[in-house]
């Protein structure tokens, strides 16, 4: 399911005009009025993640196929000593076209059909403009103005870590 969700999110980002240009040749994220790109790797530090999760975290890297300022910026932090291709924490920033979690879930249901179950995406109150937690994907999806911030923690203990990390990340996003 994680691959299917990321594929749909990527498709929605591109369809919603995520690959806008700031005039200087660099693609930007979403429909931001100032056109500044976002680097997901700049939203958290390995020390913050490691301190919060009591795990030594390795060097972050952009996920393949994403880039700072591209249509989707995804940063992965592996646990130290683990395969660097296996993220322990992953943060993605994508464009947000939905004004509510209901609208987002309806869009996902249209895109994924029977593969998407809204009951598996409970709403999370008190963070961002709106948020949902995809337990199967261990991912919290938070709307922060014109952006969605996806925080995946693997393994997860029910989303508490993702919520705490998302609070840090969206606090650093300029809207």
MIDOSE-1310 file (N, C-alpha, C; in nm, 2 decimals, decimal comma, always signed):
residues 175
xxxx	+0,08/-0,12/+0,00/+0,00/+0,00/+0,00/+0,09/+0,13/+0,00; +0,20/+0,12/+0,07/+0,29/+0,24/+0,08/+0,33/+0,29/-0,06; +0,37/+0,19/-0,15/+0,40/+0,23/-0,28/+0,29/+0,29/-0,36; +0,17/+0,23/-0,34/+0,05/+0,28/-0,41/+0,02/+0,42/-0,37
xxxx	+0,03/+0,45/-0,24/-0,01/+0,58/-0,18/+0,09/+0,68/-0,24; +0,22/+0,65/-0,23/+0,32/+0,74/-0,28/+0,31/+0,77/-0,43; +0,27/+0,67/-0,51/+0,25/+0,68/-0,65/+0,13/+0,78/-0,68; +0,02/+0,76/-0,60/-0,09/+0,84/-0,62/-0,06/+0,99/-0,58
xxxx	+0,01/+1,00/-0,47/+0,05/+1,14/-0,42/+0,13/+1,21/-0,53; +0,23/+1,13/-0,59/+0,31/+1,19/-0,69/+0,23/+1,23/-0,81; +0,13/+1,14/-0,85/+0,05/+1,18/-0,97/-0,04/+1,30/-0,94; -0,09/+1,31/-0,82/-0,18/+1,42/-0,78/-0,09/+1,55/-0,78
xxxx	+0,03/+1,54/-0,73/+0,11/+1,66/-0,72/+0,14/+1,71/-0,86; +0,17/+1,62/-0,95/+0,20/+1,66/-1,09/+0,08/+1,72/-1,16; -0,04/+1,65/-1,14/-0,16/+1,69/-1,20/-0,21/+1,83/-1,15; -0,17/+1,86/-1,02/-0,22/+1,99/-0,96/-0,12/+2,10/-0,99
xxxx	-0,03/+2,09/-1,08/+0,06/+2,20/-1,12/+0,18/+2,21/-1,03; +0,22/+2,10/-0,97/+0,33/+2,11/-0,88/+0,46/+2,15/-0,94; +0,48/+2,14/-1,07/+0,61/+2,17/-1,13/+0,61/+2,31/-1,18; +0,57/+2,40/-1,10/+0,57/+2,54/-1,14/+0,71/+2,59/-1,14
xxxx	+0,74/+2,70/-1,20/+0,88/+2,75/-1,21/+0,89/+2,89/-1,15; +1,00/+2,91/-1,08/+1,01/+3,04/-1,01/+1,08/+3,15/-1,10; +1,09/+3,12/-1,23/+1,15/+3,21/-1,32/+1,30/+3,20/-1,33; +1,36/+3,13/-1,24/+1,51/+3,12/-1,24/+1,54/+2,98/-1,28
xxxx	+1,45/+2,90/-1,33/+1,48/+2,77/-1,38/+1,46/+2,66/-1,28; +1,44/+2,69/-1,15/+1,43/+2,58/-1,05/+1,28/+2,56/-1,03; +1,23/+2,43/-1,04/+1,09/+2,40/-1,01/+1,06/+2,43/-0,86; +0,94/+2,46/-0,83/+0,90/+2,49/-0,70/+0,79/+2,40/-0,65
xxxx	+0,77/+2,40/-0,52/+0,66/+2,32/-0,46/+0,53/+2,39/-0,45; +0,43/+2,34/-0,51/+0,29/+2,39/-0,50/+0,27/+2,53/-0,56; +0,17/+2,60/-0,51/+0,13/+2,73/-0,56/+0,17/+2,84/-0,47; +0,29/+2,83/-0,42/+0,34/+2,93/-0,32/+0,35/+3,07/-0,39
xxxx	+0,31/+3,17/-0,32/+0,31/+3,31/-0,38/+0,45/+3,36/-0,40; +0,55/+3,32/-0,31/+0,68/+3,36/-0,33/+0,77/+3,27/-0,41; +0,72/+3,15/-0,44/+0,79/+3,06/-0,53/+0,92/+2,99/-0,47; +0,94/+3,01/-0,34/+1,06/+2,95/-0,28/+1,05/+2,79/-0,28
xxxx	+1,15/+2,72/-0,31/+1,15/+2,58/-0,30/+1,16/+2,53/-0,16; +1,13/+2,41/-0,13/+1,14/+2,35/+0,00/+1,23/+2,23/-0,01; +1,32/+2,21/+0,09/+1,41/+2,10/+0,10/+1,37/+2,02/+0,22; +1,31/+1,90/+0,20/+1,26/+1,82/+0,31/+1,37/+1,79/+0,41
xxxx	+1,50/+1,78/+0,36/+1,61/+1,75/+0,45/+1,64/+1,86/+0,55; +1,59/+1,98/+0,52/+1,62/+2,09/+0,61/+1,51/+2,11/+0,72; +1,41/+2,02/+0,72/+1,30/+2,04/+0,82/+1,33/+1,97/+0,95; +1,42/+1,87/+0,95/+1,45/+1,80/+1,07/+1,60/+1,77/+1,07
xxxx	+1,66/+1,74/+1,19/+1,80/+1,70/+1,20/+1,81/+1,56/+1,25; +1,92/+1,50/+1,22/+1,94/+1,36/+1,27/+1,94/+1,36/+1,42; +2,00/+1,47/+1,48/+2,00/+1,47/+1,63/+1,86/+1,48/+1,69; +1,77/+1,56/+1,62/+1,64/+1,58/+1,67/+1,56/+1,44/+1,66
xxxx	+1,58/+1,38/+1,55/+1,51/+1,25/+1,53/+1,56/+1,15/+1,63; +1,70/+1,14/+1,64/+1,76/+1,04/+1,73/+1,72/+1,06/+1,87; +1,72/+1,19/+1,91/+1,69/+1,22/+2,05/+1,54/+1,19/+2,08; +1,45/+1,21/+1,99/+1,31/+1,18/+2,01/+1,28/+1,03/+2,01
xxxx	+1,35/+0,96/+1,92/+1,33/+0,82/+1,91/+1,42/+0,73/+1,98; +1,52/+0,79/+2,05/+1,63/+0,71/+2,12/+1,70/+0,61/+2,03; +1,73/+0,66/+1,91/+1,80/+0,58/+1,81/+1,91/+0,67/+1,75; +2,03/+0,61/+1,72/+2,13/+0,68/+1,65/+2,09/+0,69/+1,50
xxxx	+2,08/+0,81/+1,45/+2,03/+0,82/+1,31/+2,15/+0,86/+1,22; +2,15/+0,80/+1,10/+2,26/+0,82/+1,00/+2,24/+0,94/+0,92; +2,31/+0,96/+0,82/+2,31/+1,08/+0,73/+2,19/+1,08/+0,64; +2,11/+1,19/+0,64/+1,99/+1,20/+0,56/+2,03/+1,21/+0,41
xxxx	+1,94/+1,17/+0,33/+1,96/+1,18/+0,18/+1,82/+1,20/+0,11; +1,83/+1,27/+0,00/+1,71/+1,29/-0,08/+1,67/+1,15/-0,14; +1,54/+1,12/-0,14/+1,50/+0,99/-0,20/+1,52/+1,00/-0,35; +1,54/+0,88/-0,41/+1,56/+0,88/-0,55/+1,43/+0,94/-0,62
xxxx	+1,46/+1,02/-0,72/+1,35/+1,07/-0,80/+1,29/+1,20/-0,74; +1,35/+1,25/-0,63/+1,30/+1,37/-0,57/+1,42/+1,47/-0,55; +1,39/+1,59/-0,53/+1,50/+1,69/-0,52/+1,45/+1,81/-0,44; +1,54/+1,88/-0,37/+1,50/+2,00/-0,30/+1,44/+2,10/-0,41
xxxx	+1,33/+2,14/-0,39/+1,27/+2,24/-0,48/+1,20/+2,17/-0,60; +1,20/+2,04/-0,61/+1,13/+1,97/-0,72/+0,98/+1,96/-0,68; +0,91/+1,89/-0,77/+0,76/+1,88/-0,74/+0,74/+1,81/-0,61; +0,83/+1,72/-0,57/+0,82/+1,65/-0,44/+0,96/+1,65/-0,39
xxxx	+0,97/+1,69/-0,26/+1,10/+1,68/-0,19/+1,08/+1,57/-0,08; +1,16/+1,47/-0,09/+1,15/+1,36/+0,01/+1,29/+1,34/+0,07; +1,30/+1,34/+0,20/+1,43/+1,31/+0,27/+1,41/+1,19/+0,35; +1,51/+1,11/+0,35/+1,51/+0,98/+0,43/+1,63/+0,98/+0,53
xxxx	+1,60/+0,94/+0,65/+1,70/+0,93/+0,75/+1,71/+0,78/+0,79; +1,81/+0,71/+0,76/+1,82/+0,57/+0,81/+1,88/+0,57/+0,95; +1,85/+0,46/+1,02/+1,91/+0,44/+1,15/+2,06/+0,41/+1,12; +2,15/+0,46/+1,21/+2,29/+0,44/+1,19/+2,32/+0,29/+1,18
xxxx	+2,41/+0,26/+1,09/+2,45/+0,12/+1,07/+2,35/+0,04/+0,99; +2,23/+0,09/+0,96/+2,13/+0,01/+0,88/+2,17/+0,04/+0,73; +2,10/-0,04/+0,65/+2,11/-0,01/+0,50/+2,07/+0,13/+0,48; +2,15/+0,22/+0,42/+2,11/+0,36/+0,40/+1,99/+0,37/+0,30
xxxx	+1,96/+0,26/+0,23/+1,84/+0,27/+0,14/+1,71/+0,24/+0,22; +1,72/+0,20/+0,34/+1,60/+0,17/+0,42/+1,58/+0,28/+0,52; +1,48/+0,37/+0,49/+1,46/+0,48/+0,58/+1,40/+0,44/+0,71; +1,45/+0,50/+0,82/+1,39/+0,49/+0,95/+1,28/+0,60/+0,97
xxxx	+1,31/+0,71/+0,92/+1,22/+0,83/+0,91/+1,23/+0,88/+0,77; +1,11/+0,92/+0,72/+1,10/+0,98/+0,59/+1,01/+1,10/+0,59; +1,05/+1,21/+0,54/+0,96/+1,33/+0,53/+0,95/+1,37/+0,39; +0,83/+1,38/+0,34/+0,80/+1,43/+0,20/+0,72/+1,56/+0,21
xxxx	+0,75/+1,65/+0,12/+0,67/+1,77/+0,11/+0,61/+1,77/-0,04; +0,48/+1,78/-0,04/+0,41/+1,78/-0,17/+0,31/+1,90/-0,18; +0,27/+1,93/-0,30/+0,16/+2,04/-0,30/+0,03/+1,98/-0,24; -0,05/+2,08/-0,19/-0,18/+2,05/-0,13/-0,28/+2,12/-0,21
xxxx	-0,38/+2,05/-0,26/-0,49/+2,11/-0,33/-0,62/+2,09/-0,26; -0,61/+2,02/-0,14/-0,74/+1,99/-0,07/-0,75/+2,09/+0,05; -0,88/+2,13/+0,06/-0,90/+2,23/+0,17/-0,94/+2,16/+0,30; -0,96/+2,03/+0,30/-1,00/+1,96/+0,42/-0,95/+1,81/+0,41
xxxx	-0,95/+1,74/+0,52/-0,92/+1,60/+0,51/-1,03/+1,52/+0,43; -1,16/+1,57/+0,44/-1,26/+1,50/+0,37/-1,24/+1,52/+0,22; -1,20/+1,64/+0,18/-1,17/+1,66/+0,03/-1,05/+1,57/-0,01; -0,94/+1,56/+0,07/-0,83/+1,48/+0,04/-0,86/+1,34/+0,03
xxxx	-0,95/+1,29/+0,12/-0,99/+1,15/+0,12/-1,07/+1,12/+0,00; -1,16/+1,21/-0,04/-1,24/+1,19/-0,16/-1,15/+1,19/-0,28; -1,05/+1,27/-0,29/-0,96/+1,27/-0,40/-0,88/+1,14/-0,41; -0,84/+1,09/-0,29/-0,76/+0,96/-0,29/-0,85/+0,85/-0,33
xxxx	-0,98/+0,85/-0,29/-1,07/+0,74/-0,32/-1,10/+0,74/-0,47; -1,11/+0,86/-0,53/-1,13/+0,87/-0,68/-1,00/+0,81/-0,75; -0,89/+0,85/-0,70/-0,76/+0,81/-0,77/-0,73/+0,66/-0,75; -0,76/+0,61/-0,63/-0,72/+0,47/-0,59/-0,83/+0,37/-0,60
xxxx	-0,95/+0,42/-0,61/-1,07/+0,33/-0,61/-1,08/+0,24/-0,49; -1,10/+0,11/-0,51/-1,12/+0,02/-0,40/-0,99/+0,00/-0,31; -0,88/+0,04/-0,36/-0,75/+0,02/-0,29/-0,74/+0,12/-0,17; -0,83/+0,23/-0,17/-0,82/+0,33/-0,07/-0,94/+0,31/+0,03
xxxx	-0,91/+0,30/+0,16/-1,02/+0,28/+0,26/-1,01/+0,40/+0,35; -1,11/+0,49/+0,35/-1,11/+0,61/+0,44/-1,10/+0,57/+0,58; -1,16/+0,45/+0,62/-1,16/+0,41/+0,76/-1,02/+0,38/+0,81; -0,93/+0,36/+0,72/-0,79/+0,33/+0,76/-0,71/+0,46/+0,77
xxxx	-0,77/+0,57/+0,76/-0,70/+0,70/+0,76/-0,78/+0,80/+0,86; -0,76/+0,77/+0,99/-0,83/+0,85/+1,09/-0,77/+0,99/+1,09; -0,86/+1,09/+1,12/-0,82/+1,23/+1,13/-0,74/+1,24/+1,26; -0,65/+1,34/+1,26/-0,57/+1,37/+1,38/-0,59/+1,52/+1,40
xxxx	-0,64/+1,55/+1,52/-0,67/+1,69/+1,56/-0,55/+1,76/+1,61; -0,54/+1,89/+1,60/-0,45/+1,97/+1,67/-0,31/+1,99/+1,60; -0,30/+1,95/+1,47/-0,18/+1,97/+1,40/-0,21/+2,02/+1,26; -0,14/+2,12/+1,22/-0,16/+2,18/+1,08/-0,30/+2,22/+1,06
xxxx	-0,33/+2,24/+0,93/-0,47/+2,28/+0,89/-0,56/+2,16/+0,91; -0,52/+2,04/+0,88/-0,58/+1,92/+0,90/-0,48/+1,81/+0,89; -0,51/+1,69/+0,94/-0,41/+1,58/+0,93/-0,49/+1,45/+0,94; -0,43/+1,35/+0,87/-0,48/+1,21/+0,88/-0,36/+1,12/+0,90
xxxx	-0,39/+1,00/+0,96/-0,28/+0,90/+0,98/-0,31/+0,78/+0,91; -0,22/+0,74/+0,82/-0,23/+0,61/+0,74/-0,15/+0,51/+0,82; -0,22/+0,43/+0,90/-0,16/+0,34/+0,99/-0,08/+0,23/+0,91; -0,14/+0,18/+0,81/-0,08/+0,07/+0,73/+0,06/+0,12/+0,67
xxxx	+0,06/+0,25/+0,63/+0,18/+0,31/+0,58/+0,27/+0,37/+0,68; +0,23/+0,38/+0,81/+0,30/+0,44/+0,92/+0,33/+0,58/+0,89; +0,23/+0,65/+0,82/+0,26/+0,79/+0,77/+0,15/+0,88/+0,82; +0,19/+1,00/+0,87/+0,10/+1,11/+0,91/+0,11/+1,20/+0,79
xxxx	-0,01/+1,25/+0,75/-0,02/+1,34/+0,64/-0,08/+1,47/+0,70; +0,00/+1,58/+0,69/-0,04/+1,71/+0,75/-0,05/+1,81/+0,65; -0,17/+1,88/+0,64/-0,18/+2,00/+0,55/-0,13/+2,12/+0,63; -0,04/+2,19/+0,56/+0,02/+2,31/+0,61/+0,01/+2,42/+0,50
xxxx	-0,10/+2,48/+0,49/-0,12/+2,58/+0,38/-0,12/+2,51/+0,24; -0,04/+2,56/+0,15/-0,04/+2,50/+0,02/+0,05/+2,37/+0,01; +0,09/+2,32/+0,12/+0,17/+2,20/+0,12/+0,12/+2,09/+0,20; +0,15/+1,96/+0,17/+0,13/+1,85/+0,25/+0,26/+1,80/+0,30
xxxx	+0,27/+1,77/+0,43/+0,40/+1,72/+0,49/+0,36/+1,57/+0,53; +0,43/+1,48/+0,47/+0,41/+1,34/+0,50/+0,53/+1,29/+0,59; +0,50/+1,24/+0,71/+0,60/+1,19/+0,80/+0,58/+1,04/+0,83; +0,68/+0,96/+0,78/+0,67/+0,82/+0,80/+0,78/+0,78/+0,90
xxxx	+0,74/+0,70/+1,01/+0,84/+0,65/+1,10/+0,82/+0,50/+1,10; +0,93/+0,43/+1,08/+0,93/+0,28/+1,07/+1,04/+0,22/+1,16; +1,01/+0,15/+1,26/+0,87/+0,10/+1,30/+0,80/+0,21/+1,38; +0,67/+0,20/+1,38/+0,59/+0,31/+1,45/+0,52/+0,25/+1,57
xxxx	+0,49/+0,33/+1,66/+0,41/+0,29/+1,78/+0,28/+0,36/+1,78; +0,22/+0,37/+1,66/+0,09/+0,43/+1,65/+0,08/+0,57/+1,61; +0,18/+0,63/+1,57/+0,18/+0,76/+1,52/+0,23/+0,88/+1,61; +0,25/+0,85/+1,74/+0,29/+0,95/+1,83/+0,42/+1,02/+1,78
xxxx	+0,52/+0,93/+1,73/+0,65/+0,99/+1,69/+0,63/+1,07/+1,57; +0,55/+1,03/+1,47/+0,52/+1,10/+1,35/+0,46/+1,24/+1,38; +0,37/+1,24/+1,48/+0,31/+1,37/+1,52/+0,41/+1,46/+1,57; +0,49/+1,42/+1,66/+0,60/+1,50/+1,72/+0,69/+1,55/+1,62
xxxx	+0,74/+1,46/+1,53/+0,83/+1,51/+1,42/+0,76/+1,60/+1,33; +0,64/+1,58/+1,29/+0,56/+1,67/+1,20/+0,55/+1,81/+1,26; +0,53/+1,82/+1,39/+0,52/+1,95/+1,46/+0,65/+2,03/+1,44; +0,76/+1,96/+1,45/+0,89/+2,03/+1,43/+0,90/+2,07/+1,28
xxxx	+0,87/+1,98/+1,19/+0,89/+2,00/+1,05/+0,80/+2,12/+1,00; +0,67/+2,12/+1,04/+0,58/+2,22/+0,99/+0,61/+2,35/+1,06; +0,67/+2,35/+1,17/+0,71/+2,47/+1,24/+0,82/+2,54/+1,16; +0,89/+2,47/+1,08/+1,00/+2,52/+1,00/+0,96/+2,56/+0,86
xxx	+0,84/+2,52/+0,82/+0,79/+2,55/+0,69/+0,74/+2,69/+0,69; +0,78/+2,77/+0,60/+0,73/+2,91/+0,59/+0,61/+2,90/+0,49; +0,50/+2,95/+0,54/+0,38/+2,94/+0,46/+0,36/+3,05/+0,36
